[in-house]
Amino acid sequence: MLRETGVPEMRKMTLRYPGHFDQILLLRELGLFDSSLVALGEQDVSPRAVTEHLLRSHWAFAPGEADITLLRVEIDVDADGDMKRYVHHMVDHHDRATNTNSMARTTGSTCTAIAGLVASGRYAQVGISAPEDVGRMPGCCQLILRYLAARGVAVDLWDETLS
């Protein structure tokens, strides 16, 4: 996205539990994400497939456990010498009524909204499109945000003048 937008500085951060990064690095250094086949006895297996199989039960939600999705986008703009910050903020929780994970609600609903834009002809770009391509089309971002809000996924928007 940074190459496509011409934005001089962009950062993406993901929150994980303390120590997550070091543990993932260790798994990578041990070769446990490698997809190439290795001989194990009389079978060929990929270390990645074994890792996925072993970790699946450890990474599954426990009964009653729920996820949460947080999103914050800050865009600083120099508007005729006045610095302005535009903020998009979202906190979404697992929907217990429908037993739908927050990650499914936020990503799946966004994909469904975009599919609706394509089906209705509101977005008619041919080929592969990134979400930011859809958001650049007039009116599409607002339609997606309304679609999400109707499903209980609210993205708050505000701006503030910076000193």
C-alpha positions in Angstrom: 0.0 0.0 0.0 2.9 2.4 0.8 4.2 2.1 -2.8 0.7 2.7 -4.3 -0.3 5.8 -2.3 2.8 7.9 -2.4 2.5 8.4 1.4 6.0 9.3 2.8 5.6 7.4 6.0 3.3 4.6 7.0 3.4 2.1 9.9 1.3 -0.9 10.6 1.3 -2.4 14.1 -0.4 -5.5 15.4 -1.0 -6.1 19.2 0.0 -9.5 20.4 0.6 -10.9 23.9 4.0 -10.3 25.5 6.6 -12.7 24.1 4.6 -13.7 21.0 7.1 -12.3 18.5 10.1 -14.1 20.1 8.2 -17.4 20.1 7.2 -17.1 16.4 10.8 -16.2 15.5 12.0 -19.4 17.3 9.5 -21.5 15.4 10.7 -19.9 12.1 14.4 -20.4 13.0 13.7 -24.1 13.7 12.2 -24.4 10.2 8.7 -25.2 11.4 7.1 -22.9 8.9 8.9 -24.5 5.9 6.5 -26.0 3.4 9.0 -28.2 1.6 8.6 -31.9 2.1 11.0 -33.8 4.3 11.3 -37.6 4.8 9.9 -38.7 8.1 10.1 -42.5 8.3 8.4 -43.7 5.2 6.3 -40.6 4.7 7.1 -37.2 3.3 5.7 -34.3 5.4 6.1 -30.6 5.5 7.2 -29.1 8.8 4.6 -26.4 8.4 1.7 -29.0 8.1 3.0 -30.6 11.3 3.2 -27.3 13.1 -0.3 -26.3 12.0 -1.7 -29.7 13.2 0.0 -29.4 16.6 -0.8 -25.8 17.3 -4.4 -25.8 16.1 -5.8 -27.1 19.4 -3.6 -24.7 21.4 -4.8 -21.7 19.4 -8.5 -22.5 19.4 -10.8 -20.5 21.6 -11.7 -22.1 24.9 -15.5 -22.5 25.6 -16.8 -19.0 26.4 -13.6 -17.3 25.3 -14.1 -14.5 22.8 -12.0 -12.3 20.5 -11.9 -8.6 20.0 -10.7 -6.5 17.0 -9.2 -3.1 17.4 -8.4 -0.7 14.6 -7.0 2.8 14.7 -6.0 4.7 11.6 -4.5 8.2 12.0 -3.9 10.3 9.0 -2.0 13.6 9.4 -2.5 16.1 6.6 -1.0 19.5 6.0 -4.0 21.6 4.9 -2.7 25.0 3.8 -0.2 25.2 6.7 -2.6 23.8 9.3 -1.8 20.3 10.4 -4.9 18.2 10.8 -5.3 14.6 12.0 -8.1 12.4 10.8 -8.8 9.4 13.0 -10.7 6.2 12.3 -11.3 4.1 15.4 -13.0 0.7 15.8 -13.4 -1.7 18.7 -15.5 -4.7 17.9 -16.3 -7.7 20.1 -17.4 -11.3 19.4 -21.2 -11.3 18.9 -22.5 -13.8 21.5 -26.1 -13.7 20.0 -24.9 -15.1 16.7 -21.7 -16.7 18.0 -19.7 -14.8 15.4 -16.1 -14.0 16.0 -15.1 -10.3 15.8 -12.5 -11.0 13.1 -15.2 -12.7 11.0 -17.6 -9.8 11.6 -15.0 -7.1 10.6 -13.2 -8.8 7.7 -16.1 -11.0 6.4 -18.6 -8.2 6.5 -16.2 -5.9 4.7 -15.7 -8.5 2.0 -19.5 -9.0 1.7 -20.1 -5.3 1.4 -17.5 -5.0 -1.4 -19.1 -8.0 -3.2 -22.4 -6.2 -3.0 -20.8 -3.1 -4.5 -19.5 -5.2 -7.4 -22.8 -7.0 -7.8 -24.7 -3.7 -7.9 -22.3 -2.2 -10.4 -21.2 0.6 -7.9 -17.7 -0.8 -8.2 -16.8 -2.0 -11.7 -13.0 -2.1 -11.7 -11.8 -5.1 -13.7 -9.1 -7.4 -12.3 -7.7 -7.7 -8.8 -8.5 -4.8 -6.5 -7.1 -4.0 -3.0 -9.6 -2.7 -0.4 -8.0 0.8 -0.7 -8.8 0.8 -4.4 -12.5 0.3 -3.6 -12.3 3.0 -0.9 -11.0 5.5 -3.4 -14.1 5.3 -5.5 -16.6 8.0 -4.6 -19.2 6.9 -2.2 -17.9 3.3 -1.8 -16.2 3.9 1.6 -19.4 5.4 3.0 -21.5 2.5 1.7 -19.1 0.0 3.3 -19.1 1.8 6.6 -23.0 1.9 6.6 -23.1 -1.8 5.8 -20.8 -2.5 8.7 -22.7 -0.3 11.1 -26.0 -2.0 10.2 -24.3 -5.2 11.4 -23.1 -3.7 14.6 -19.6 -3.0 13.5 -19.1 0.7 14.1 -16.1 2.8 12.9 -15.9 6.1 14.6 -14.5 9.0 12.6 -13.2 12.4 13.8 -10.7 15.0 13.0 -8.6 17.3 15.2 -6.4 20.3 14.5 -2.8 19.7 15.5 -0.6 22.5 16.9 
